[in-house]
Amino acid sequence: MYTHIEPKKVHQGRNIKRLREMLGVKQDTLATELNITQATMSKLEAKEEIDKNTLEKVAQILKIPVEAIENFNDEGALNFIANTANSYDSSVSHQFYFNFNPIDKIVELYSEKEALYERMIQEKNELIEKLLSK
């Protein structure tokens, strides 16, 4: 008896967002480069599947292979990018090199979110104390 296991579906919009953030590209910057609004860019990043033409434009702007967006997953993402970013298109006159460690970038993003969350809690507590003292 064979069990058919469905492959995990890749969320291309989420992958664009994650790769964009890892590369330090702001959403509005990518939107401008794509000639769309930031709101449209946000909707694009929410889509599970994106047309090939748009994927190619995004990949070109981010200087990454289309396959990075199509195949990005938690298990092999960083390895895939590190191994393909410099060799995805030998006809391109410039080469893309990471000037940072992608893992450090992920840690930095999580640290920023954690700091923001802590600040929000502190401000909320200060507001509650102020309201209680009145």
N, C-alpha and C positions, 0 to 999 in steps of 0.2 A: 504494500500500500504506500503510495506516494502522497506526501502532504505538500500542497502548493503554498508557498510563502510569498506573499506580496512584497515586492521591494518597497522600502520606505520612500514615500513621496517627498521630493525635494521642493521646498518653497522658494522659488526663484526670487520673489520680491524681498523676502526676509534675507536671502543670501546677498542681494545687492546692498541692503542696508548694513549688514554685518561687515561685508568687505569694504564698503565705503567708510564705515567708522574705523575699521582697522587701519585703513590707509590715511585717515585724518582728513577726509573730504566731507565738507558740510553738505547737508541735503540741498540747501538753496544753491550752492555752487554747482552741484551736479545737475540740478533742475535747469539752471541758466545754460549750462553747456548742452543740455538736451533740447533747449528752446521750449521748455514747458514751465508751468508755474510750480511753486513749492507744494501747493495743495495737490496738484496732479502727480508730482513726484512721490508724495506721501501715499497716494492711492496706488501708484505703481509698486511701491515697496510692500503694499498689503496684498498684492495679487500672488496667487500660488504659481500660475503659469504666465509667462510673458512672451510676446511674439519674438521670433528669432531676430528680426531687424532691430528691434529695440535692445535686445540683449547684446547684439554686436556693437551698437552705438555706445552703450554703457561700458562694455568691456574695453572699447577703444579709448574712451575718456579716462577710465581708471587704469589703463595700461596693464590689463590683466587678460588672460585668455578667456574666451566665452565659456569654456569648459569649467573654469573656476566657479562661475555663477551656476552653471547647470549641475555640477557635481559636488558642490560645497556641502559638507556635512561635518558634524562635530568630531567624528573619529579621525578623519584624514585631512581635514581642511588645511591646517597650517602646513603640513607636510606637502600637500598638493601644491599650494601656492609657492612655497619655498623652492620646490623642485621645478616648477614650470614658469614662474614669473620672468626668469631671465632667458628662456628658450622658446617661448610660445610662437614667435614669428621672427625667423632669422632675416627676413627681407626688410624689417623695420630698421631704419638707420640708427635709431637710438635704442638703448637697452634700459629696462626698468630694474632698478636695484632697491631692495629694502634698505632704508637707512635707520631701521629700528628692528628690534626683535618683536615679532607679532605677538608672542606670549606676553611680553612686557606691556604691549599696547592694550591687550585684553585686561590685564590686571589693573592698568591705569584707568580704563573705562569703568570697571567695577568699583574701584576706589573712589572715583569721582561721584558715581551714583550713590555710594554708601555715605560719603561726606554730605551730599545734598540731602539725603534722607535724614541724617543726624541733625543737620541745620533746621530742617522742617520740624522735626520733633521738638527741638529746643525752642524754636519760635512759638510753636503751639503751646508748650508748657509755660512759657513766659506770658502768653496771652491769657491762659487759664488763670495763672497766678494774679495777673492784673485784674481780671474780672472778679475773682474771688475776694480781692482786697477792697473792692468798692462797696 
